[in-house]
Amino acid sequence: MDIKVITRHAPSNYGSLLQSIATQTVLERLGHTCEIIDYIRDDEQGLRGTMTALRGKREWNNNPVKKMAYLLLRYPEEKLAEMKFANMRKRYLKLTRRCSSHEDLKLLDADVFMTGSDQVWGPTMNGRYDEAYFLSFVEDRKKTAYAASFGRTDFTPSILAEYKKLLSSYSAIAVRENTAVDLLRRMGIRCVGQVLDPTLLLTGEEWERHIRKEIKGKYVLVYQIHNDPALSDYAIRFAQQVRLPLYRISPTFHQFRRGGKFVYLPDLSNFLSYIKNCTYFVTDSFHGTAFALNFNRQFIEILPNNKTGSRNQSILQLTGLQDRILKDLDDFSIADRLIDYSPVNEILAGERDNSIRILKQLINS
């Protein structure tokens, strides 16, 4: 079948790119043709994207001088990241023509339209949900969803009522988190099941094929998504405790101030290699956690300091690794509590088989 997938493929972060690569790879292995719908909102790219982000930052948004300082500081780095991720998308993804509006999307055709993974059913950069990710532009074609995520759980009754109306037109839905299963149940929407994020459908050995150069030596790696000074401080002190150098990878330049040898905007190969070869890994990222699992790394989870931690908790509950969540920022004993990956890998292998079975069901039902 010809399958077109809409997902959050275009933000300048590694998780968005990697889950898109995985979705496309798995669908093609099942014998289908797959294109990622190249939908990028005008208010989420370029200078308009930076200004959209600014509107959500009260500390910078309260006077004209601060606003201008923010734009001067952030726009150049965000533009550079945007350009580099655009090049990686062209290299790794099969994309439709560019769509920037719902009218553009209505011109697409496929046998099956799929909402993919990531926080597709949560707020976009402007703080509101986008009906495009609910496939509202599709008429007279099958609509399905694999590993879709709401990103959070605190929606108002009026938003949930809108979601129910939009999701009722899907032929079948599978979601990524147990909290999403509960949300669908509250809305009266049938869920086929909870499935793995696409990045976990490929094994560590399969992801290694994207690595061109192995990073040598022992080190602690930090991959941090959210602005949490407590995480940055802990990573520095943890590296000192285990007497290893600290490396920090990030697509955002301003993180160079947060400590560790800064690795700015690595390409996909090096990003994966830094995770695969680290001795310890400190992260608040869902996809950072996913690749710690794929590469069997010793990791420490510090939950995001916002309302999006349910996705991290869900995969740790599934794999029996809730004890990797740090509860005391002065506790370094987790370095000595090494993960036995034998049972974890067995769980993931079983969940992969189940998720692929559900994916086939979504397409063929």
C-alpha positions in Angstrom: 0.0 0.0 0.0 0.9 3.6 -0.4 1.1 5.0 3.2 1.7 8.6 4.0 2.6 9.5 7.6 2.1 12.8 9.4 4.3 13.2 12.4 6.4 15.8 14.2 9.4 15.1 11.9 10.6 18.7 11.4 11.6 20.1 14.8 15.3 20.6 15.2 15.8 17.7 17.6 17.1 14.2 17.2 14.1 12.4 18.6 11.8 13.8 15.9 14.1 12.7 13.1 14.9 9.3 14.5 11.4 8.2 15.1 10.5 9.3 11.6 13.4 7.3 10.1 12.2 4.3 12.2 8.6 4.5 11.1 9.5 4.7 7.4 12.0 1.9 7.7 9.6 -0.5 9.4 6.7 0.2 7.0 9.0 -0.4 4.0 10.1 -3.6 5.5 6.5 -4.7 5.7 6.3 -4.2 1.9 4.6 -0.8 1.7 5.7 2.4 0.2 6.0 5.2 2.7 6.4 8.9 2.6 6.6 11.3 5.5 4.3 14.2 4.9 6.6 17.3 4.8 4.2 19.4 6.8 5.9 22.4 8.5 3.8 25.2 9.9 5.0 28.7 8.9 5.0 29.8 12.6 7.4 26.9 13.5 10.3 27.8 11.2 12.7 30.6 10.5 12.3 33.9 12.3 8.6 33.4 12.8 9.4 30.1 14.6 11.7 31.9 17.0 9.1 34.6 17.6 6.5 31.9 18.3 8.8 30.4 20.9 9.5 33.8 22.4 5.8 34.4 23.1 5.8 31.5 25.5 8.8 32.8 27.6 7.6 35.3 30.1 11.1 36.1 31.4 12.1 37.4 27.9 8.7 38.7 26.8 8.0 41.5 29.2 9.8 44.4 27.5 11.0 45.3 24.0 14.7 45.3 24.9 14.6 41.7 26.3 12.6 40.6 23.2 15.2 41.9 20.9 18.0 40.4 23.0 16.3 37.0 22.8 15.9 37.2 19.0 19.5 38.2 18.5 20.8 35.4 20.8 18.5 32.6 19.7 17.6 33.1 16.0 21.1 32.5 14.6 21.6 29.2 16.5 18.0 28.0 15.7 18.5 28.9 12.0 21.7 26.9 11.9 20.1 23.9 13.6 17.1 24.2 11.2 19.4 24.1 8.2 21.4 21.1 9.5 18.3 19.1 10.4 16.7 19.9 7.0 19.8 18.4 5.3 19.5 15.3 7.5 15.8 14.9 6.7 16.6 15.1 3.0 19.3 12.4 3.4 17.3 9.9 5.6 13.6 10.5 4.8 11.4 10.1 1.8 9.3 13.2 1.9 6.2 14.4 0.1 6.3 17.9 -1.4 6.3 20.7 1.2 3.0 21.5 2.8 2.5 24.5 5.1 -1.3 24.7 5.2 -4.3 22.4 5.6 -5.2 23.3 2.0 -1.8 21.9 0.8 -2.5 18.7 2.8 -5.8 18.2 1.1 -4.0 17.7 -2.3 -2.2 14.6 -1.0 -3.5 11.1 -1.8 -2.6 7.6 -0.4 -4.2 4.3 0.4 -3.6 4.8 4.1 -3.0 8.0 6.0 -1.2 7.5 9.4 -0.6 9.7 12.3 2.8 8.7 13.5 4.6 8.9 16.8 5.9 11.7 19.0 3.8 14.4 20.7 1.5 14.8 17.7 -1.7 15.2 19.7 -0.3 17.8 22.2 0.1 21.5 21.8 2.3 22.9 19.0 4.7 25.7 19.5 1.9 28.3 19.7 0.3 26.4 22.6 -2.7 25.0 20.7 -3.3 21.7 19.0 -3.2 21.4 15.2 -6.1 19.4 13.5 -3.6 18.4 10.8 -2.1 15.8 13.1 -5.6 14.4 13.6 -5.8 13.9 9.8 -8.7 16.3 9.5 -7.7 16.9 5.9 -8.4 13.3 4.9 -11.6 12.3 3.2 -12.6 8.8 1.9 -9.3 7.2 2.9 -8.3 5.0 5.8 -7.0 6.9 8.8 -5.0 5.2 11.5 -2.4 6.0 14.2 0.7 4.2 15.4 2.4 5.2 18.7 0.8 8.6 18.8 1.3 10.6 21.9 -0.6 13.4 23.7 2.7 14.4 25.4 0.8 15.3 28.6 -2.4 14.3 30.4 -3.9 17.6 31.7 -6.4 18.6 29.0 -9.6 20.6 29.7 -13.0 18.9 29.1 -13.6 21.2 26.1 -10.3 20.1 24.5 -11.1 16.4 25.1 -14.5 16.9 23.5 -12.7 18.3 20.4 -10.2 15.4 20.5 -13.1 12.9 20.7 -14.7 14.4 17.6 -11.4 14.3 15.6 -10.4 10.8 16.7 -13.7 9.2 16.1 -13.0 9.1 12.3 -10.0 6.8 12.7 -10.4 3.2 11.7 -7.9 2.1 14.4 -5.6 3.7 16.9 -2.5 2.5 18.8 -0.7 4.8 21.3 2.7 5.0 22.9 2.0 5.6 26.6 -0.2 3.9 29.1 -1.5 7.4 30.0 -2.7 7.8 26.4 -4.6 4.5 26.7 -6.4 6.0 29.7 -7.1 9.3 27.9 -8.7 7.5 25.0 -10.8 5.4 27.3 -12.0 8.6 29.0 -13.1 9.9 25.6 -14.8 6.7 24.7 -12.4 6.0 21.8 -11.3 2.4 21.2 -7.6 1.8 21.4 -6.1 -1.3 19.7 -3.2 -1.3 22.2 -0.1 0.3 23.6 2.9 0.0 21.3 6.6 0.8 21.3 7.9 4.1 20.0 9.2 3.4 16.5 12.8 3.9 17.6 12.5 0.8 19.7 11.2 -1.3 16.8 14.7 -1.4 15.5 17.4 -3.1 17.6 20.7 -1.5 18.7 22.5 -3.5 16.1 20.2 -2.1 13.4 20.8 1.5 14.5 24.6 0.9 14.6 24.4 0.7 10.8 24.0 4.5 10.8 27.3 5.0 12.8 30.3 5.7 10.7 32.8 6.4 13.5 33.0 5.0 17.0 33.7 7.4 19.9 36.6 6.2 21.9 37.3 6.3 25.7 35.3 6.3 28.9 33.0 9.2 29.6 29.7 10.4 31.1 27.3 11.7 28.6 24.5 14.2 29.2 21.7 14.8 26.8 19.3 17.3 28.2 16.1 18.6 26.5 14.7 20.9 29.2 16.1 23.9 31.0 16.7 22.3 34.4 19.7 23.7 36.3 19.4 20.9 38.8 20.0 18.3 36.1 23.1 20.2 34.8 24.5 20.4 38.3 23.9 16.8 39.0 25.6 15.7 35.8 28.7 17.7 36.7 28.9 16.3 40.2 28.1 12.7 39.0 31.0 12.8 36.5 33.3 14.1 39.3 32.1 11.3 41.6 32.9 8.5 39.0 36.1 10.3 37.9 35.2 10.5 34.2 35.1 13.4 31.8 31.6 14.8 31.1 30.4 15.3 27.5 27.3 17.2 26.6 25.6 16.8 23.2 23.0 19.3 22.1 21.5 20.9 18.9 21.2 24.2 20.8 24.3 26.3 21.2 23.3 28.0 24.5 23.8 24.7 26.3 27.5 25.2 26.2 27.2 27.1 29.5 25.7 24.1 31.3 28.9 22.2 31.9 30.9 19.4 30.3 32.8 19.2 27.0 30.3 20.6 24.6 29.5 18.7 21.4 27.4 21.0 19.3 24.9 19.8 16.7 26.5 16.5 15.9 25.3 14.7 12.8 23.1 11.7 13.2 26.0 9.2 13.1 27.9 10.9 15.9 24.8 11.5 18.0 24.2 7.8 18.0 27.9 7.0 18.5 28.1 9.2 21.6 25.2 7.3 23.2 26.3 3.9 22.1 29.9 4.3 23.5 29.3 6.2 26.8 30.0 4.7 30.2 27.1 6.4 31.9 24.3 8.4 30.4 22.3 11.2 32.2 19.1 12.3 30.4 15.7 13.8 30.7 14.8 12.9 27.1 12.3 10.2 26.1 14.3 9.4 23.0 17.5 9.6 24.9 16.1 6.9 27.2 15.0 4.9 24.2 18.5 4.8 22.8 20.0 4.0 26.2 17.8 0.9 26.1 18.6 0.1 22.4 22.4 0.3 23.2 22.1 -1.3 26.7 23.7 1.8 28.4 23.9 2.4 32.1 21.7 5.5 32.4 20.2 7.8 34.9 16.8 9.3 34.3 15.9 12.8 35.7 12.3 13.4 34.8 11.5 16.6 32.9 10.7 19.6 35.2 7.4 20.1 33.3 4.3 18.0 32.6 5.7 15.7 29.9 7.4 13.1 32.1 4.7 10.5 31.7 6.2 9.2 28.4 9.6 8.6 30.1 7.9 6.9 33.0 5.8 4.7 30.7 8.8 3.1 28.9 10.6 2.6 32.3 7.5 0.9 33.8 7.3 -1.4 30.7 10.9 -2.5 31.0 11.0 -2.7 34.8 13.5 0.1 35.1 11.7 2.6 37.3 14.6 2.5 39.7 16.7 4.4 37.1 14.6 7.5 37.9 16.7 9.7 40.2 14.8 10.9 43.3 17.6 12.4 45.3 19.9 14.9 43.5 22.7 14.1 46.1 22.5 10.3 45.4 25.4 8.9 43.2 25.0 5.3 44.3 23.1 4.6 41.0 26.5 4.4 39.4 27.1 1.1 41.3 23.6 -0.3 40.6 24.2 -1.6 37.1 21.4 -2.7 34.8 21.1 -6.4 33.9 19.9 -6.0 30.3 19.0 -9.7 29.8 15.4 -9.4 31.1 15.1 -5.9 29.6 16.1 -7.2 26.1 13.6 -10.1 26.4 10.8 -7.6 27.3 11.7 -5.4 24.4 11.9 -8.3 21.9 8.4 -9.4 23.0 7.1 -5.9 22.8 8.6 -5.4 19.3 6.9 -8.5 18.0 3.6 -7.4 19.5 4.0 -3.8 18.2 4.7 -5.1 14.7 1.6 -7.3 14.9 -0.5 -4.4 15.9 1.0 -2.2 13.2 0.0 -4.8 10.5 -3.5 -4.8 12.1 -3.7 -1.0 11.9 -2.9 -1.0 8.2 -5.0 -4.0 7.1 -8.1 -3.6 9.3 
